[in-house]
Amino acid sequence: MIDVLGAWCIKLVGAGLISSVILAVCPEGKSKSSVKFACSLMCLIVFVSAIKNVDYSELSKMVGQINYEASRQIEDGVSSANNETRFIIEEQIKAYILGKEEFHGLDVEVITKWSSEGFWYPYEAEITGTVEEEKKSSLKYILEMELGIPEERVKFK
């Protein structure tokens, strides 16, 4: 199909070049308008000739391939956006926890999970650093009550 389109473009450009050369050497007057008409007709015939050479089964195959590639690109874009959303949620939760004065100096790793409803949610947290028991229970409370991460999915290292 691409070969047919390439050959058609070459013919169309060739007809245009021949027409321009003929019109450049043609003297002014009544004959020039007849030559213009003939050149225009030649270009039109070359332009329309592509239609008779089209293999419509190949054309439909090519359109199908283009549609497939377009849908794949869209899916890749959505997947990329979902991963960015996941990263943003994880970083915001981490910033929220570390924004509290009593938890400065800890290393917080939040893991999100994709829900069946179609969004990311905080699933578990891993806290690295020295945490006193009092602060540990406060952190567990924040993670469970404010962020929805149950105590059994909070790990301290």
N, C-alpha and C positions, 0 to 999 in steps of 0.2 A: 504494500500500500504506500509506504514511504517512497519507494522507487517511482511509482506512478505519479505521485505528487511532485517529486523532484523533476521528473521529465516534463511534466506539465508546466512547471515554473520556468524551466529553461526555454520551452517553446514560446511561452508568453513573453518572456524578456526578449527573445529573438525576434518575435513579430513586432514588438515595440521598437527595437533598434532598427529593423528594416524599414518600418513606417517612418521613423524620424529621418533616416537617410534619404528616403524617397521624397519626403516633404521638403527637405532642405535643398535638394537640387531641382525641384519642380518650380517652373516659372509662375509668377503671380498671374491671376486671371481666372477665367471660368474653368480651365482645366485643373487648377489647384483644388477647387472645391470638389471636383469629381475624384481626384486622387485622395483627398482627405476622407471622402466617403468610403472609397475602396480600402484604404488603410484601416479605417475604423471597423469595417466589416471583417477584414482579415483578423484583427485583434479579437473581435467578438467571437468569431468562429473558433479561434484557438482557445479562448477562454471557456467556451461552452463544450469544446471537445473533451474536456476532462470528465464530464458527466457520463459520456458513453463508455469510457474506459474504466469506470469505477467497478470494482468487484464488491458488491454490497455485502456478501458474506464476510469478506475481510474487514469491511468498514464496521460492521456490527461487532466483530471480534475486537477491533481496535477500540471502539467506544466502550465495550465491556471491560477491557484492560484498563482504560483510563479511569473508569468509575471505580474499579477495584483499587487502583493505586491511590485515588483521591480518598476513598473511605479508609484505607490503611493509614494515610497521612493524618487524617482526622483522629483516628483512634490513637496514634502515637502522640498527637498533641494533647488529647484528653488524658492519656496516661501520664505524660510529663507534668501536666497541670495538677493531677492528683498527687504525684510525688512531691511537688512543690508545696501543695497544701499540707501534706503530711509533715514535711520538714518545718513549715511555719508553725503548725500546731505544737509540735514537739518543742520547738525553741521558745514559744510563748509560755508554755507550761513551765519549762525550765527557768525562764526569766521571772515568772510569777513566784516560784518557790524561792529562788535565790534573791529576790527583791525583798524578802522579809529579813530583817536585820539579824535575827537569831540563827539564820541558816547560811550566812556568808561563809565562804571558804569550803563549802561542800561541793562535791562533784555530783551532779544530778543527770541521770540518763532516763528519759521518758520514752517508752515504746508505745506507739499507737497501733491500732488495728482497724481494718476496714469492716464496717458494719453491713449487715444484710440490707439495711435501709439506704445504703449508698453514701456514707460519709466516714471520715476518720474520727476515732475517739481514743482518749488516753486509756491504755490497757494495763500497763504495769510501769513501775518506776524502780530504778536501781540507784541507791544513794551510797556514795563512797566518801569516806572521811570519818572523823571522830565525832560522834553525836552522843550527848548525855541522854540518859533514860527519859528525863523530863522533856527534853527537846524532841526526842524520838517519838514520844506519844503525841506531842503537839504536831509534828510533821505527819504522822500517820493520820491524825484527825483531819488535817488540811487536805491531804491526798484523797481521803475517803469521802469526806463531807462536801468539799468544795470542788474537787476534780473528778470524783467518781471512781477512783482507783481503790479497790478493797484492800484491806490490811494484808491478806494472804498473797497479794501480788506486789507488795512493797518489799524490796530486798535491801538490806544494809550490809555493806562490806567494810 
